[in-house]
């Protein structure tokens, strides 16, 4: 039987236009089981959603708590799980890889900003290469490109910078690149310029919205913390109903 990481990697390739891999983001074991029961072939945890479930602000979750939460999610389901581990919590590549494998995940997101500031792209590429080497093929690395949230659009050509970073990360061994918040109209240019699958940020809105991202070049669609926030909104509505408001 194929190893989970091989299954997960294969899900990203050979997809027809309009049929990207859709990875919902569970924030705890219960939500992970709901998504698995619905038929999704794999899952991808969102760091902000997990943080909220643990009572932390986005970016403020202690590493030990994040890895413990991710491990609970991975143990709760039989499908492959990838984990958003932000910028890696300052861990050396071998320790980061060890913690991810111990948690039982098959992949990770690593972002190229820290404290709201973009990291030097070559420095980030070197880190990604070290993570890939330490993983030895046991992890699918999704390199997040933060140019659209932390870049300076007044001073740079954001599309060109995004492409340059994405290519560097792909050359360093990233399996996928994730230009978070990239506008839909630039996805075709990004997808054509980068030799690995493209992850797009989707909005929960039904199959048509996801299909459109696929037609524009996305091989994979994730939703960040949006699903957790919608669930929180539903709980808020239940609370108001109980109070008769």
N, C-alpha and C positions, 0 to 999 in steps of 0.2 A: 504494500500500500504506500502511496506517495506520502512524503512528509508534509505536515501542514504548511511549512513555508514554501514548498514547491507548488502546492495547490494554490496558495495565495498569490504567488508570483504569476502563475499561469492565468489566473483570473484577469490580469491586467492586459493580456496580449491577445491579438487576433480578434478583437471585438469589432463588429460592424459599426459604421457611423450611426449615431442615434441610439446606441445601446451601451452606454458606459457602465462600468462597475459601480453600483450604488452601495456605499458603506454607511449605514446609520451609525450614530455615535452614542453608545450606551454610557450612562453615568454611574450605574451600579449593577449588581448582579441581576436584580429583578428586571430592569429595562433590557439588559442583554438577553435574557431568556425570552422576553416578548419579541424582540427583533429576530432571534433565531427561530422561534415558533412561527413567525410570519413568513419565513422562507428565505431570508437573506443568507447568502453563502459565506459571508465574512462580516466582521465588524471593525470599527475604528474608534477608539475612545477619544473624546475631546478633553483637553486639559481643563478648559474653563468649565465645562459641564461637570467633570469629576470634582473640581475645586468647589463648585457650588454645592454639590451633594455632601461634601465634607465640611461645609461651613466656612470656606475660605474664599477670599477674593481671587479673581483670575491672576495667575502669576505668583500667588503667595502660598501655594501648597508646599509643605516640607516634602523633600524627596521621598523620605521613608513612607509617608502617608500616601503619596501618589503611587508608588510601586505596590504598596499593600492593596490599594483599591483596584489597581489594574489586575493584580493577581486574582482577586476575588472575582472580577468579571471574567477573566480567562478560564478560571476553574468552573464557572457556572454554565458554560456552553461547550458545545463540541465543534463549533466552527472556528476558523482562524480569527485571531484578534490582533490588531495592530494598536500601538499605544502612542498617544501624543505625549512626549516627554519634554515639551518646550525646548529650551536650548541645552538640555542635558544636565541641568543642576550643578554645573561645574565639575562633574565627574570626569575622570580620565577615561578615554575610550574603552579600555579593557574592562574597567569597573562598570561603566555604563552598559556595555554589552552583557556583562555577567548578570547585572540586576534585571535587565530585560528578559534574558533567557530564564532566569530563576522565576520570574513572574509568569512565564508560560506564554509569552506573546511571540508572534512571528514577524513583527515589523515595528517600525517606529517613525514618528515625525520628528525632525530636528529643524528648528527655525534658525534663520541667520540674523537674528537681532538679539540684543540683550539690553534690558533697561530702556527699551524704546529707541535704541540706536542700532543701525545696521552694522554688522560685523564686516571687517575687510573680507571681500569675497575669496581671496586666495587663502586667507587664514581659515575660513569656513570650509573651503574645498579640502584643505589638508586635514582638517578634523574629520570630515566625512570619509576621506580615504582611510584614516586610522580606524574609524568605527567599522568600516567595511572589512578591513584586514583582520580586526579582532573578531568580527562575527564569522568570518570564514564561510560566507554563504548562508548562514543560519538565520539572518534577519533581512527583511525587505526594508530598505531605507528610503523614506520619502523626504526629500529635501525641500523644506518650505522656504519660499523666497518672499521676503517681507517688504519689497520695494514699494508696494502700493499702500502700505500702512505706515511705514517709517521712512520712506524716501522723501526727497524734496522735489516735487514736480516742477517747481519754478526754476530749479537749477540744473535739472538733468532730464534727459530723454528717458522716461520711465520704462517704456517698452524696450528700448535698446539695453538699458541696464539690467532689466529683468532677464532678457535673453542671454546676455553675457554671463550673468550669475548662474542661470540654469544650465548653460553649456559647461561651465566650469564644474558644477556639481555633478553633472552626468559623467564628465570625464574622470571625476574622482571616484566614480563607482555608485552614485545614487541610482536607485532603481526607478525612481519617479521624481518629478518635480512639482511643486505646489505653489504657484504664484497667487497667494491668498489675496482676495479682493480684486483681482484683475478684472476689468470690465469685460463683459461678454464679447464685445466687438473686437477685442484684441486677441481672443483665444485662438483664432485660426493662424494668426502670425506666430504666436508663441508655439503652437503645436507643430507648425511646419519647420521651426528653427531648432527644435530640441529633439535629440535622438532617443529619448525615453518617454514613457507615458506621462501625460499631463493630468494633474489633479485639479479640478475646479471646485470652487466653493458654491454649493447650490443653496436654493431656498426651498424649504418644504412647500410644495405646491402641486403635487401630482406628477404623473409620468410625463406629461407634455413638457414641463419645465426641465426635467432631467434629460429627456430626449433631445431637446434643443441644445443643451450644453454638449452632448455627445456629437451632434451634427457640427458643432463649431470646433471640435477637436479634442474635447476632454475624453480621456479613457477611463477616468475615475471621478466620482462625485462624492464629496463629503459635505457635512453640514455644520461643522463646528459645534457650539453649544446650543444651537437653535432648537433642537428637539427637546433637550432638558428644559429650556426656558418655556417652551410651549406646554410641557407637562406641568411645570410650576404654575403657569397661568391657569391650567385646568384645575389644579388643586386650590388655587386662590378662588376660583369660581365656586368650587364646592364649599369652601369656608364661608363665602358670602351667602350661599344658599342656606347653610346651617344656621347662620345668624339672622336669616330672614331679610337680607338686604338686597 
